[in-house]
Amino acid sequence: MLAAAAVAQFVVALDMSVVNVALPAIRTSLGFAPLDLSWVVHVYALTFGGFLLLGGRACDLYGRRRMFVSGLAVFGLCSLAGGLAQAPWQLIAARAGQGLGAAAVAPAALAMLTTTFAEGPRRVRALGVWSAVNAAGGALGVLAGGLLTEYAGWRWIMLINLPIVAAALVLAFAGVPGGASPVRRERLDALGAVLATGGVGSLVLGVVRTDTEGWGSPVTWTTLAAAAVLLAAFVFAEARVAAPLLRLGLLRSRWVAGANVLVFLAAAGQFAAFYFVSLYMQQVLGMGAAATGAAFLPFSFGLVAGTIVATRVTASRTPRVALVPGAVLAAVGLGWFAFISPDGSFLANVLGPSLVTSVGAALVLAPVAAAATTGVAPREAGMASGLMNSSRQLGGSIGLAVLATIAAHRTGASSAPSALNDGYALGLVIAAAVFALAAVVAIAVLPRRRETTPSATSTALAEMQEIPS
């Protein structure tokens, strides 16, 4: 089960970044208009982020294995369709389908782990592996995108998903028990699903399109205003419905609330770091796509090392023990990154900060899933998983858009390496500040002891006979 969840999460994270390096080749091959090309990236983030809460709740109501397998099947079929696309709209539709499948796979994978591994050392280790492959998928996506585009063709950035999805499906059928269907005493909250999907989707759409519309555009403000209205209506509705898509009482837990704020901030800093460092190596140092991808390998190794440390440190203690120093270490690494130079090199300006930042990020990302599910009843595992994945996705999208705008403002109209360097450095400084803020949240909000709330404990005991593992 752990292997199935890890492989599936890897491919979901991989597709967040694998297409970025291939965009110029895609534009030439399919004849994309310049303003439409960004939708290849944005539509995946839009459908993925927009449907996560719905996907998480559906796992609780209709079965985690069923949603996991169905999501993987949709993801694989849409990857095949994207690899065979002959027109821009076909590739965009395929990427939208990938995001929809990922919105079912990600919360189902996390929910399977949290209901299979009891709170304590075993769950920490399992979620450490899940979090590590999640982070590594994003880092290796840059490498895979560069190598495949340069040596095999851009279509393979989509087709490479097929053997990975096939492996995850084999592992799921072999290692994840089907079990009986969950007792359906509750219906899916249709109104909440519409409001949440529309609100989160509008928020992601408004933020990611700032690269073409700008923050001061009427289109941006209208979209963000619509998102605010829909999300406010969602909160109002969830407080009054008998079986909500997101039970607001879940956020009364300091573990759940603190971990979601923490993962939002950590994703904002991490996504921005990937973006700025990748552009620095290509636009300032003049490295090619494949070389840029290979330069992220030390970051991936650091994630693995940090995950090993995090799981050992938090096995018999609370996640807070790793989260605080991890956020501080990541802030230090990003602060070091800010000393990039137009006359620099990979060895002088990238290697050292990559190792420090990756180890710190792993100390945060490995135990944060355990923190976000501490004290959560089994029947709400999908709900909590969808919430955490939504926080991560929103943090990455919003953080990247905001920091990219700030960096572009510093750079101005100049395309000189020195001007670009100044913009990227400023963005990395702010990313460091975001991780420092995450450390403050971990210190101020997360409890010092791991305590399971009485309501969660009693609910879990009462439902052990009803909810299949």
C-alpha angles and dihedrals in degrees: 000000000000091000092050093049092045096049092046093049090048093058092044091053092041092061092055090072110012095089097050097083092043097056096100091051091046091051092052095044100046100027098242118185110241094246093047097051094079089063089074086070100029100051092058091052090045098054094035094052095037097055101038097098090047091047092050094051092045088058090060094047104038104026133280097238091049093052091042094054094040092050092050091050092052091046092050095047092048090049089055091048091050092050090053096042116137100181135040094248091054093055092045091050090049092051090050089053091049090055091050091051091046090053088062097040100049100055092038092054093049093044091051090055096046092050094044100045116055119229111278137053097338094052092045091053093046094048089044090060091045092050093046095054089044091057094039091052090060093047096045091046089074091051094045092046093051097046096043094046094048099042108021108022133263094274090072092066084072100034093051087072093067099074091042092052090045090053091049091050092050090050091047094052091044100043110022113077114225096216125176121310113269116263103264103213089141133057123222110270097245096181092048090048092053094046095044095046092045094044098046092040092052091048093051091044094050093048100043093048092058087093088072105018100038128223093272095052118118087228091057095046092046092051093047091046090052089050091052092050093047094047092047089051089049092055090046092050096044091055090059107036120095096225107027127194087230118020104219091209087070088073091060087078109094089212094055097040095042094046092051093051089046095051090046091056095041092051091049091054096041097047091047091049091053090049099048097041092048091051092045092056094047104034100033106024093035096230119162126242096262093045091049091052092049090050089066092063093090088053090055092048089051090053091054093048093047092049092054090051093045095051092049094046095047098038092096098017137054122283087246089076091068100028097064100049090038093057091046092049092048089050090052091049093050090046088055089049089058089072091073115142135205087232094045134112140215093261095047102038110020114029100061097042090045092058095046095045095046094051090049093047090050091052086057102038098043098060100027092085090054089050092049092054100040110128094004116141117240092244089059098043092106091047092053091043093051090048093052093047090048091052090051094048094046092046092052095046097044096040093050094047094048096045093044089054092050091048092048090051090054092047095048120183094325121109094189114129092240093054093046090048091055092051094048092047091053091050091051092050090054091046087055089052090051091056090047088054088050089057090053090051091050091051097044103037111027115084119245091230132048105244127172111219114242092237092053092047095049092045092049092051092046094051102040088101094051107041114068118220 
